[in-house]
Amino acid sequence: MKTSVSTYSFGGYMNTLGIEGIIRKSAELGFTGIEFVEGGWTKGLDVGYAKELNALCKENGLTPVAYCTGADFLSGSGGDLKAEVNRLHGQLDFAAALGVPNMRHDVCYGLSNRNGKKIGISFDDVLPILAEGCRETAAYAESIGLGTMTENHGFFVQDANRVEKLINTTAHPAFGALVDVGNFMCADETPCNSVSIMARYAKHVHAKDFHYLSGKEECPTRGWFQTRGSNYLRGAIIGHGAVGVRQCIRILRNAGYDGWVSVEFEGMEDNILGITLGKEALERYFAG
């Protein structure tokens, strides 16, 4: 496995360093891969600018490993599924210019309203719509030499069984999973169990850790958020929390995954410190 870093991990440093500075800082910290997360730096999906960033990565010895963006096949683009898929075509063109092999897109954020009406009452109700959106997006990606993936992300499509069902219903060879080992806790799942389900579908991996507090207890301070089942999580440095990242890495390795693993830090500590200590922990896990 190889260690990369997500631009998301730099938090407020993005405002001071900018995306070019983040690229240089990632190399300075010893990373050889970088994952890009959509933000204000994309300059309206300017493909020429993406190519400039790709060249800057090469100058700094970095491999662009993934590009992450949002999507909502239920309510995005005014509830027009075809328009939402077409919007993602532009994101894929930008991702291709960045030089990444895969783009992660979300699929929805819940049973949202379309034209003022609730869409179904369950995940299975909307699964055909989500799969159609994923399939059409993957088909375009494949036509330009990319793959697509979704992440266990956004509460509604966060359970391992739901993501697995979505991938198998989509049934497109270019479509797989970005496995975030920590995010399963947001759906109150045990990360190691969920990673064991999802490992076979992994095209990319996020290493993330969380501090955990039972919902039976009072939340002690600011900085925590609630899971779907009303437990509490707070971002942690890799190895400092309750996820069991080392075991998750072992599960992925045993399943045959040998790709990039991005450090994703969202804790309360300084971002550079969190990234640095997370990288050190992750590389120890790779060695052991």
PyMOL commands that set and color helices and strands:
alter all, ss='L'
color gray80, all
select helices_A, chain A and resi 7-10+13-28+40-42+47-59+76-79+81-98+123-143+160-170+183-187+191-201+245-254+271-287
alter helices_A, ss='H'
color red, helices_A
select strands_A, chain A and resi 2-6+33-37+63-69+102-105+113-114+117-118+147-151+175-180+202-207+209-213+225-226+232-236+260-263
alter strands_A, ss='S'
color yellow, strands_A
deselect
rebuild
show_as cartoon
